[in-house]
C-alpha cells in the first residue's frame, strides 16, 4: 500500500528510440486511471539517457511513481540468444523476466509503448485471472490473416488460432509464473526452438498453452478493420507492426494518438519523425510485412503431415508435466554452461517407447481374443501416455460395455495400479509407474 491506496505494478520496456511514444502512453494512461489506486510504474531498459529519464520522471505525482530499472547486468549472459528482426530490439524479451525480478508482486500489468490507453487501467488489473499465467486479448493480425492462423496452430502449437494472444498488453499472474518456473523453461526453450516470426510472443503463447484467459479485444485493439468490434468500447489502442500514426496519415484511431502526443514534451520530436519518414522506409515496411508472411508460410510448410510426428506431439502434450520437469532438469546450471541434455533425451526416448507400446497394444487388442475385457482396459491405460478418461476408453474398445469398463476402473483404483484425477465430467485415470 502507498498513501493507503492499493498498488498496481505496471511495467514498460523501452530504449531511447521509443521514449517519445512511452510519453504518449503514460499521458493517456494517467489521464484515464482511477484515483483510487497507486500506480508503481517501472521502465525496464538497457539504453536510456539522463535527459529522457528527467522528462519521463515528470509524470510522477501523488498516486504515480516512475522507476527506471537497468537490466544490462541481468541479461548479459543471455542477450546473444535473444533473436530479433526488423525494428525489434531485445527489450521485447524483458517482460519474460518480470516474475523473477519482482518476487514481491503477485500480479502485474505489462504494456508495450506503442499504445494509447483510453480505459481505466485498474479495470484490466482487476480482471479475474484464476490460476492462468496471463490474461490477454487475441492478436488482431493473427486473426485477420490465414497464413498467420496456420502458423499459430502448426508451428507455435496453439490449438486454436483464435486463442493466440498478443503479448503487448498482458495481465501477468506472477505467482503462477514462478510456480510454473517459466523463466527457466523459456531459457531452455531458446536453446531448442527458434521462433522467428513473433519472437518472444511465440514463446509466451507456446509455454502458456492452456493457461491463458482470453479477454475482450477492447483491451488490445489494433488499427485493423473488424466488423464485429464495438468502436465505442475502446480501452487500449495498440499501434502494432507498421500501423504507426507517427509514420502514416491513414492509420485508424490516429486521432487518439495525436490528442495525447500534443500534451507531451515530445510532440515536436514526434512530428519531426513523421515528416522525415521516407518513401524508402515506407516501402521497406511493406517488404517486411510481405517477408514476414512468407516466413510464416515457410515455417508452416516445414511442419509437414507426418502421422508419427503428430502422434509424438500429442503424447508430449498429454505428459506436459513430465515434459516441463525434463526441461527444468536440463536447464539446471544453464547460466554456468554446466547443464546436461540427458534428462530430455531420456524423456523423449520414453515417448518413443510408449508410442511403440501403444501401437503394439492396439494390434494385440484386435488380434488376441484370449485377453479378457478387464485386462484390455488395464493394458490400454498402462500404455497410454498421460491421462485417459472413460469416454476415450470406450471409443478405443467399442465392444466393451460401459458397465464393464467402470468395474475394471474401480478394480484398478482399488489395486493401486491407476490413479483417479479430476471430478465429474473431467474425471480421468493415470497409470501408476512402479
N, C-alpha and C positions, 0 to 999 in steps of 0.2 A: 504493500500500500504506500502511495505517495500523496501527501496532503489529504490523507483519509480517502483517497479515491483508488478504485481497483486499477491495477497496472495492466495495460495492454502492450506487450512487446511487439514491435514492428521492425522488420529487417529489410534493408535495401543492399544491393551490391553494385557498386559503380566504380568507374575511374574518372579522370579529369574530362574525358571526352563526353561523358553523359551527365555531368554535373548540371548543365543548364536545364535539362529535362527532369532531373531529380527535383530541382527547384519548383518546376511546374507541378509535379506530382505532390510535393509537400504542400504547396499553396492550396491545391484543391482538397487534399486530404484534411488539412486542419480547418479549412473553411466549412466543411460539411460534417465534421466529427462532433459527437456529443460532448458536452462539457462535463458529463458525469464520470468521465474516466481520465486516467493519467496515461499518456502515450510515451512510452520509452522507445525512442527511435534510434536504431543502431545502423550505421553506414559501414558496411564491410568493404574494405578496399586494399589495394596494393600500391596505388599511384594517384594521390590527390594532393595538390599543392596547398599551401597555407592560406592563400587568398581565397580560394574556393571554400575551404573549411570555414573561414571567417564569415563569408556570405551565407552559407547554409546554416551556421550556428545562430543566425539572426531569427530563425524560426522557433527558437526556444521561447517558451512562455510559461505561464503559471502551471498549465497541465500538459506541457510538451517538453520533453528533453531530447537533445540530439547528442549522440556519441559516435565518434569516428573510431573504427576498430581496424587496426593494421593487421592483415593476415599474411604478410610476406613470410614471416618465420614459420607460420603454421603449415603453409602449403609448399614450402621449399622442397621437400622430399618427393612430392607427387606432381608438381607443376608440369614436368615434362611428359607425364602420362595423360594430361588433360587435353584431349583433342579439341581444336577449334577450326572454324572455317569462316570465310567471308568476313563480315563485320563483327563477328562474335569475339569476345575475349574470355580469358579464363575466369573472370568474375562471375560468369553464368553458373559455374560449379559451386560457388561459395555457399549457396543455400543448403547444400547437402551436408555441410559441416556444422550447421547451427545447433542441432541437438547435443552434440558432444561439447561444443564451445560454451553452451549455456545450460548446464545441468540444473540450475535453479528455476527454470521455467518449465511448466507442464505443457503449454502450447504457445504458439506464436504465429504471427502473420508474416509471410514473405511477399514482397511486391517488387516487380520489375519497375524500372524508372520511366519507361515509355508509356505512361498511363496518365489518365485524369480520373480522379475519384469524385463521383457525384453523389454517392450514398454515404450513410453513416458507417464508418469502418468498424465501429463496435458491433454492428449487426452481423458482420462477417465473423468477427471473433467469437460471438456468442452462438454460432451455428453448432448444433449438436453433432459431435464427431464420433461418439461412442469409442470403440476400440480400433477404428480405422487409422491408418497412418496419416492420411491427408483428406481434406475436403477441398474440391477443386471443380472447375467448370469444364465442360467438353471443349476441345480445341476447335475453333471455327474453321481453320484452314484444313485440318484433317477431315472434318465433317463434310466439307464442300468439294473435295477433290478425290475422285475414285482411286487414283494411284496412291495417294497417301492413306486412304482407308485400307487398301490391301497391304501396304507397308506396315501399318499399325498392327494388323492381325497376323500377318505371315512372318514378319521379321521381329518386331518388338515382342509379339506374343500375347497381345491383348485379345481376349476372347471376342469382344465386340468393339469395333472401332468407335462406336458412339460413347464408349466409356474411356476412350483415350483422352486424357485431360491435358490442358495447358498448364505448364509449370511456372508461368509468370505471376500468377496470383494463387497463393496457397495458404490455407489454414493448416498448420502442421501440428500434429499430435506428438510433441517431443518425447513424452513418456513412452509412447509406443515405438517411436524411432529407436530409442535407446534399448528397450526390451528386445526389439527385433534385431539389434546390432546392425543397423542399417549402414552406417559408415564403413564398418569392416567388410560387409558384403559388397558394397559399392566399389571399394578399393580393389577387392579381389576380382570383381566382375570386369573392371577396367583391364585386367590382365588377360581375360578370356574372351571378351566380346568388345568389338569396337563399333559403337553406333555413330554413324557419320551424318545422319540426316538431321535429327533434332538433338543430338548430343546429350547433355545432362537430362533433358526432358524424357528421352527414350529410356535412360537408365532408371529414372524415377517411376515411369509407367511400368517397366519390366519388374522392378523389385516391389512395387506397391500393388501388384495384381491381386485382386480380391480383397484389398484393404483400403479401398477408396470410396469416399462418399461423393457422389456427383451432385453438385449444387446448381442453382439457377444460372443460366448463361449471362444473366444481367450483371453478375459479379466479374465477368471477364469477357466483355463483348468487343470483338474486333470490328473494324470498319468494313465488314463484308455483308452484302445483302442477305437478309434472312426473312422470308415472308411470314414466318411463324413467331417472330420476335416482337414483343411489345416495346416500341420505341419510348414509351413513357416510363419504362421501368429500368432505365439505365442506372447502374450502380458504379461500375468501373469500366471505362473505355480503355482498351489495350491496343495501342498503335504498333502492332507486331509486324515483323518482317519489313517489307518495303512500304507498308501503309503509314507513312510518316507525313504529317501535315507540315513539318518543317523542311520537307523535300518536294512535296507536290501540292498543287492547288485543289485537286479534285477528290480529296480524301473525305470520306464520310465522317461526320462528327467533328470536323475540323474546328468548328466554331467554339466548341468547349475547350479545346486546347488553347486557342488564341485568347480566349477570355482570361484564362489563368496565366498564360505566358506574359500578358501585359502587366500583370501585378508583380512580376519578379524583377530582380536586378539584371537578369539575363535577357530581357526582351530584345534589346538591340543586337545582342550576340546571336540570338536565335533567328532574327530577321536576316542577319548577315549570312548565316549558314544556309538559309533558304535561297537568298539571292545569288549565292556563289555556287549553288549545286548545279553542276554542269550537265549538258545533254549526254556527255560520255558516261557520267555517273548514273544517270537515269537509264541509259542503255545497259550498263553493267548490272543494274538491279533486275532488269528483265531477263538478262542472260543467267544471272544467279538463280532466279526462280525456276527458269527452264532447266538449268543444270540440276537443281535440287529435285525436281520431278523425275528427271532421268535417273538420278542416283537412287531415288526411292524405288523406281521401277526395276532397276538393275538388281538392287538388294532383294526385292521380292522374287524376281525370276530365279535367283540363286537358291532359294529355299527348295524348289522342286516339289515333286509329288511322291516321294519315296515312302511306301507304307511302313517299312520298318523304322525309318527315321521318325515318322509321325507317331508310331506306337511307342517309341522310346521317350518322345517328348511328353506323351500322355502319362507314362509311368513316372517320369520325373515330377510332373505336376502333382500326381497323387501322393508322392513321397516328398513333398515340399520341405517338411520339417527336417528330414534326414539330409536332403539336398543342401539346405542352408547350413546345417551343422557341419557338413563336409567342407563347404566354402569357408566357414569360420575357422575350422581347424587348419585349412590350407593358408589362411591369411595371418596366422599367429606369427609374430615377429617379422611381419611383412616389411615394415619400415627398415629393419636392420638387414634385410635380404637373407634371413635365416629360415624363411618359410619353406614348406615342402608341399608338393602336389600329390603325395601318396594317398591322403585320405580321399581326395576326389576321384583318383584313379580307381581305388577300391570300391567306392560308391558306384561309379559308372559300370564297372565290371559286374557288380551285383545287379544293376539294372538289366544288363545283357543276359545274365543268367536267369533272372526272373522272367524275362521275355521268352527265353527259350523254354523254360519250365512250363510257362503258361500255355505255350503253343503245343508242347507235348501232352499236357494235361487235356487240352481241348480235343486232341486226336484220340486220346485214351477214353474220354467220356463218350465219344461217338462209336468207338470200335469194341470196347470191352463191356459186355453185358453182365459180367460176373461181379462188377463193382456195385455195391449197394447204393441206394439213393442217398442215404445219410453220409456214406463215405465220399460220394461225389461232391456233396456240398462242402464237406471238410476239405477235400483236396483243392476245390475251387478257391476257397478263402486262403488256404495255405500258399497258393501260387499266385495270389493277387497282390500287386504292389500297392501299399496304402490301404484305404478303406473300401469296403463294398457293402451295399445295402441290400435289403431283401428283394426289392424290385429288380435289381441287376442280377441277382442270383436266379430269380425266376425266369428272366429273359434268356440267360445262358443255359438254363436247364428247363426248357418248356414242358418236358414230360414229367417233371416232379411237381406235385401239388403244393399249394401254399401251406397246408397243414403239416406236410412232411418237412418242408423247409424250416418252418417255425419250430418244430420239435427238434430238428437237427441243431439249429442255432442255440436253443435253450440248453441242450445237452453239452455242446461245445463250450458255452459260457460256464456251465457248472463244472466241467472238467478242467477249466482254466487254460484252455487251448486258444480261445479267442477273447477279445475284449470288446465290450459293447460301448460305443461312444455316441454322443448326441441323444436327442429325445424326440419323441413323436415322429413326425414325417422325416426328420433329419437323422434318425437312428441308423447307424452303420456299424460294421464289425471289422476288427483288425486282428490278424493272426499274431499271436504272441511268440516271438522267437525265443527258443530255449537254448 
